[in-house]
Amino acid sequence: MCTITLSTPAPNGGTEISVSSDNILLQAPSVSVTVPAAATSATFTVLAGSIPRTQIATLTAYAVNSVFLSWGASVSPNVTQYNLYRGSVSGGPYPVVMNIGDVTSYTDYNVQAGQTYYYVATAVDNTGTESANSNEASAAVPIPEERTVTIILCASSNGQSEDSAPGQVQFPPWQGSQKLRCRTELRN
């Protein structure tokens, strides 16, 4: 079992971590692992198959980028939806429009590492009238740095994995420094 541990609680929207393995005998999760908002850890299982001889496997992990936005509800009557606008220049223009319905938060997963985005929101009422833009919010998306941990898979006389070495990787600071500790408990 592996545990992803953050040194500070995950921000609103959580922190998504992508995990992969370079050894077919050590199967990492096929989907990313999310540390929920306000939590400091999440666990996942890495399965080891029959190990015919001692082998080394490397798990690679990196934080998946997203931008979480939230705002207060409009006090205007009959609001039916919000539009979210995104641009790459402060003050606009904001060419990307997302109709997000009648919710007051949104996670934008369609972001590129190393880019800064600028967002404004508008409220739309039941007649289709749209409010003026909200104040602008900005988000600088970091370039994710992959971190690896090496695990030694030890073969036993019956071909089952006996033990593995624990590892730890340090993520660069982003919303607090993040660590991945991988503890495997593969014993006969």
C-alpha positions as CSV (number, residue, x, y, z in Angstrom):
1,M,0.0,0.0,0.0
2,C,1.3,3.5,-0.8
3,T,0.4,6.7,1.0
4,I,0.6,10.1,-0.6
5,T,1.2,12.6,2.2
6,L,1.0,16.4,1.9
7,S,2.8,18.6,4.4
8,T,-0.2,21.0,4.4
9,P,-3.9,20.2,3.8
10,A,-4.9,20.0,0.2
11,P,-6.6,23.2,-1.2
12,N,-10.2,23.4,-2.2
13,G,-10.8,21.0,-5.0
14,G,-8.1,18.6,-3.6
15,T,-4.8,17.7,-5.1
16,E,-4.7,15.2,-7.9
17,I,-1.6,13.0,-8.2
18,S,-0.8,10.9,-11.2
19,V,1.1,7.7,-10.5
20,S,2.8,5.2,-12.9
21,S,5.1,2.3,-12.8
22,D,7.9,1.3,-15.1
23,N,7.7,-2.4,-14.2
24,I,4.8,-4.6,-15.5
25,L,5.0,-6.7,-12.3
26,L,4.2,-3.7,-10.2
27,Q,0.8,-2.3,-11.2
28,A,0.1,1.3,-10.2
29,P,-3.5,2.6,-10.2
30,S,-4.8,3.2,-13.7
31,V,-6.4,6.5,-12.6
32,S,-5.0,9.3,-10.6
33,V,-5.2,9.5,-6.8
34,T,-6.8,12.5,-5.3
35,V,-6.0,13.9,-1.9
36,P,-9.4,15.4,-0.9
37,A,-9.7,19.1,0.1
38,A,-8.5,19.8,3.6
39,A,-7.0,16.3,3.9
40,T,-3.3,15.6,4.2
41,S,-3.1,12.1,2.7
42,A,-4.6,9.5,0.5
43,T,-3.7,5.8,0.1
44,F,-3.7,3.6,-2.9
45,T,-2.7,0.0,-3.6
46,V,0.1,-1.1,-5.8
47,L,-0.2,-4.8,-6.7
48,A,2.9,-6.9,-7.3
49,G,2.6,-10.1,-9.4
50,S,4.6,-13.2,-9.0
51,I,8.3,-12.1,-8.7
52,P,10.6,-14.8,-10.3
53,R,13.7,-12.9,-9.3
54,T,14.6,-9.8,-7.4
55,Q,13.7,-6.7,-9.5
56,I,13.7,-3.0,-9.2
57,A,10.6,-1.0,-10.0
58,T,10.2,2.8,-10.1
59,L,7.0,4.6,-9.3
60,T,6.6,8.0,-10.8
61,A,4.3,10.6,-9.4
62,Y,3.4,14.2,-10.2
63,A,0.7,16.6,-9.2
64,V,-1.9,17.1,-12.0
65,N,-2.6,20.8,-12.5
66,S,-6.0,22.4,-12.2
67,V,-7.3,25.7,-11.1
68,F,-10.1,25.8,-8.5
69,L,-12.3,28.9,-8.5
70,S,-15.2,29.9,-6.1
71,W,-17.2,33.0,-5.6
72,G,-20.2,34.3,-3.6
73,A,-23.7,33.8,-5.1
74,S,-25.2,36.8,-6.9
75,V,-27.8,38.7,-4.9
76,S,-29.7,39.5,-8.1
77,P,-33.1,37.8,-8.4
78,N,-33.8,35.0,-10.9
79,V,-30.2,34.1,-11.5
80,T,-30.2,30.8,-13.5
81,Q,-26.5,30.3,-14.4
82,Y,-23.0,31.7,-14.2
83,N,-20.6,32.2,-17.1
84,L,-16.9,31.9,-16.5
85,Y,-14.5,33.7,-18.8
86,R,-10.8,32.9,-19.1
87,G,-8.0,34.8,-20.8
88,S,-4.2,34.9,-20.9
89,V,-3.9,38.7,-20.4
90,S,-4.8,40.7,-17.3
91,G,-7.8,42.9,-18.0
92,G,-8.9,40.8,-20.9
93,P,-10.0,40.0,-23.4
94,Y,-11.4,36.7,-22.0
95,P,-12.1,34.6,-25.1
96,V,-12.8,31.3,-23.4
97,V,-16.4,31.1,-22.1
98,M,-17.6,28.3,-19.9
99,N,-21.3,28.1,-19.0
100,I,-21.1,26.3,-15.6
101,G,-24.8,26.4,-14.5
102,D,-26.1,27.5,-11.2
103,V,-23.0,26.7,-9.0
104,T,-20.6,29.0,-7.3
105,S,-17.4,27.0,-7.8
106,Y,-15.6,25.4,-10.7
107,T,-12.4,23.4,-11.3
108,D,-10.7,24.2,-14.6
109,Y,-8.7,21.1,-15.7
110,N,-8.0,22.5,-19.2
111,V,-4.9,24.4,-18.2
112,Q,-1.3,24.3,-19.4
113,A,1.7,24.1,-17.1
114,G,3.7,27.3,-17.0
115,Q,0.8,29.5,-18.0
116,T,-1.0,32.3,-16.1
117,Y,-4.8,32.5,-16.6
118,Y,-7.1,35.4,-15.7
119,Y,-10.8,34.7,-14.9
120,V,-14.0,36.7,-14.5
121,A,-17.5,35.4,-13.8
122,T,-20.9,36.8,-14.7
123,A,-24.4,36.0,-13.5
124,V,-27.2,35.3,-16.1
125,D,-30.9,35.7,-15.2
126,N,-33.9,33.9,-16.5
127,T,-34.3,36.5,-19.3
128,G,-30.8,35.9,-20.6
129,T,-29.5,39.2,-19.2
130,E,-25.8,38.9,-18.2
131,S,-24.3,41.0,-15.4
132,A,-21.0,42.9,-15.6
133,N,-17.8,41.0,-15.0
134,S,-16.8,40.2,-11.5
135,N,-13.4,41.2,-10.2
136,E,-10.6,39.4,-12.0
137,A,-8.9,36.4,-10.4
138,S,-5.5,35.0,-11.6
139,A,-3.8,31.7,-11.4
140,A,-0.2,30.8,-12.3
141,V,-0.1,27.1,-13.2
142,P,3.2,25.6,-12.1
143,I,5.3,23.2,-14.2
144,P,4.8,19.8,-12.6
145,E,8.0,18.0,-11.6
146,E,7.9,14.3,-11.6
147,R,9.2,12.6,-8.5
148,T,10.2,8.9,-8.4
149,V,10.6,6.3,-5.7
150,T,12.5,3.0,-6.3
151,I,11.1,-0.1,-4.9
152,I,13.0,-3.4,-4.7
153,L,10.8,-6.4,-5.3
154,C,12.4,-9.4,-3.7
155,A,11.7,-12.9,-4.9
156,S,11.2,-15.8,-2.5
157,S,11.5,-19.5,-3.1
158,N,7.8,-19.7,-4.0
159,G,8.0,-16.8,-6.4
160,Q,5.9,-14.4,-4.3
161,S,7.1,-11.0,-3.4
162,E,8.6,-11.0,0.1
163,D,9.6,-7.5,0.9
164,S,10.3,-4.1,-0.7
165,A,12.2,-1.1,0.3
166,P,10.3,2.0,1.4
167,G,10.8,5.2,-0.6
168,Q,10.0,8.8,-0.4
169,V,9.8,11.6,-2.9
170,Q,9.5,15.3,-2.3
171,F,7.3,17.5,-4.5
172,P,8.2,21.1,-5.1
173,P,6.2,23.7,-3.1
174,W,2.8,24.5,-4.6
175,Q,0.0,25.1,-2.3
176,G,2.5,23.8,0.3
177,S,5.2,21.3,-0.1
178,Q,3.9,17.8,-1.0
179,K,5.5,14.4,-0.2
180,L,4.8,11.0,-1.5
181,R,5.8,8.2,0.8
182,C,5.5,4.8,-0.6
183,R,5.3,2.0,1.9
184,T,4.8,-1.5,0.5
185,E,3.9,-4.4,2.6
186,L,4.5,-7.4,0.5
187,R,5.3,-10.3,2.8
188,N,4.9,-14.1,2.7
